[in-house]
Amino acid sequence: MQASSRWTSWWRRGGRGRPEAAGADAAARLDLLLGAAGAGFPVAPAAHPAGHRCSCDRVGCPAPAQHPLSFAWQSQATTDAEQLARWLSRDPEANFVTATGRAHDVLDVPAEAGVLALERLEALGAVGPVAAVGADRYLFFTATRGTPQDEDEWWTSALDSTPDTVSEHPGLRWHCRGSYTLVPPAALPDGSEVRWLRGPEHPLPDPLRVLDVLTDACTEVGAVAQEQWLIG
């Protein structure tokens, strides 16, 4: 906490040679990231919007501003406050991803299904942190299934290793070992953002209980065709 306070205070003062307003904005972003890190969610830098394009060098990036900057994102992902501040100091506009399958998993559904599921999970007292990705997707953070003894009981995620496949899987996605999702605060090229609906301070629920509710919600909104599902 002492390190976190020191870095956010530095950002609020504007940092070294940084305008005060920019420093205050960066400090607010750092506070949100530190909230996720404090909950045990390891994070790593990601691309950000550059106009209506992605800040990465890839021509026609299939997942603009929604992928890690480095192929080494899994080893980079950390909860260390000073490292997060250093990353933001180098690139104040950077988005961040959180590596799943360590401290948490994420169940990722179309927003229409997410709205239904959130109301039902709140009534059941079985909802944890939830984020909205613009107006398109809801991210339900759950306890992780980790590394089951039976290797058939987990699935790696091709979706986030090859973002070309994002559009091929509009239904439910289960991000576990080897996967990632954006973590608030994050900006998207269309001007929308990734924001918390329920923050990371909420306890992580059992993933299978959440999955049951999300499956029903996806069925109701029609996101159930076999080719629309990716559990990863």
N, C-alpha and C positions, 0 to 999 in steps of 0.2 A: 504493500500500500504506500509506503514511503517513496519508493521509486516512481510509482504511478503518479502520486501527487506532484513530485518534482518535475516530471515531464509535462504534465498537463499545465502546470503553472508556467513553465517555460514557453509552451505554445501560446497560452493566453497573453503573455507579454509580447507576443509577436515573433519570438525566436531571434536569432542573430540576423539582423538586417531584414527581417520579414515585417511587412505592414501589420499593424495591430489588428485590423479587421480580419485579415487572412489568418493571422495567428489564432484569433478567437474561433473562427470557423474550424480550423484544424484541431483546436483543443476539444471542440464539441465532438468531432469525428473520433478523436482519440479516446474520449470518455466512453463512447459507445463501443468501440473496439475493446477497450479494457474491461467493459462489462461482460462481453462475450468471453474474453480470455479468463476473466475471474471465475466464470462458470465452468472453466476447464475446456473450452472449445479452442483447439489449436488453429491458428490462422496464418495465411501466407498472402503476399501481394498478388493482385490480379490486375488485368488490363482495365482501362477506363475509357469513357467516351472521348473521342476527339472529333468534335462536331457531330455529324451523324454517322461517323465511322468508329472503328476500334483503334485504340492507341498502339496495338501491336503492328508488326511489320507485314502481317499476312494479307495478301491481296484477297479480297472477298471473304474475310473472316466469317465463318458460319455461326459464331456465337460471340458477337461483338460485346466487349466489356464484361464478359461472363466466364472468363477462363483465367487460369494462373499465368503469371508472367514467365515462370521458369518451369522447365521439365522436372526440376528438382523440388517441386512444391511440397511433396510428401515429407522430404527431409527438412525443408525450411519451416514447415508449419510449427508454430510455437505459441505459448501463452505468456512469454516473457515481455513485460511491459516496456523495458528499455529497447528491446529489438523492434517492437511495434512502433515506438516513437522514432527510432532511426529510419525505419522504412518510410514513415510519413514525412519525415524531414527531407528525405531524398525525393519523394514524389507525393506531394500533398493531395493530388487528385486520385491517387490509386484506389481502386476497389480492393476488397479482400475476399478470399474464399476460406472456408473452414473445412479441414480434413475430417471426413466422417469415418466411423468404424473404430474410433479410439475412445473418446469420451461420450460420443453420441452418434445416433443415426439421424437421417432426415427422410421423411416421407413427403414427397413433392407431388402435388396434384393441381389440376386446373382450378382457377379461382372459383368458378361456379360450384364445384364440388367442395372446395375448401370452406366456403361460406356456410354450406349446409353442415359439414362435419364439425366446424368450430362450435356452432351453437349446440350440437348434440353432445360433443365432448365436454363442453362446459357444464351442461346439465348432469353429466355423469361424474363430474369431478375428475376427469381423466385427461385433461389437456395441459401441456407444458408450454414451452416457448413456441411462438408461431410468428412467422414473417411473411409479408406479402411481397412478391416480385412484380412490381408495377400493378397492372390490373389483370395480369395473366395467370399467375401461379401463386399457390400458398405452400409454405414450407413448414411442416410439423416436425419439431425437434423431439426426439425420443431417446430413451436409454439405448445403448448400443447392444447389439447381439454379439459384438466382439469377434472372437475367433472360436467358433464352436469346434468341439472335438471331432465331429463328423464333418469333413470338408464339403460334403454334399449339402450342408446346411447353411452355406453362405454363397453369395454371388458377387464377383467383382463387377465393377461398373464400366462397361465400354462407353457409355454415354458421355461421361466427362473426360475420358481419356481421348476421345475423338469427337469433338463438339460438332462435327458434321452431322452426327446422328440425332442432334437435339430435336429437329423438326420431325423426325421419324417416330418419336415417342411422346405424343401429346397427352397420354393418359397418366397413370400413376407410375412414379419412379421411386425406388427405394435406394437411397444413397447409404451404403455401409462401407465395408473395408475397401480401400482403394479408390474411393470416390470423394467428391467435394460439392459444396454449394456456395453461392454467394452468401455473405453475412452482412447485415446492416452495420454501418450505412454504406450503400452502394448506389451509384448513378448508372442509368441505362441510356443508350443513344437516343431513344424516343423522348427523353426528358422526364421519364418516370424514375422511380427509385425503389430500392429494396429497403423496407422499413419493418420495425418490430410492431406486431399487433399485441403480442404478449412477450415481455422481455425475457432475457436469459436467466433472470433471477428465479424464475418459476422452476420447480422440480421437474425432472425428465420422467415422463410416463413410460409404461411398458409398451414397446413397439407393436406387439401383436394385438393388444387391445385397441390401439389407435388404428391399426390397419383394418380391423373389422369395420370400424365406423367409416373410414375413408373408402373402403371397397363398396359399401352400400351407397355412399354419396356419389361415387363415380358411376355406379350402375344407373342411378337416377338421372344423371346428366348425360348418359350415353357414352362415357369414355371407357368402354369395356371390350372393344374389339381386340382380338388376340394381338394384332400387330401394334396396338397402342400401348401395351404394357412393357415396362422395363423394370425389373427388380435388380438393383445393382449396388 
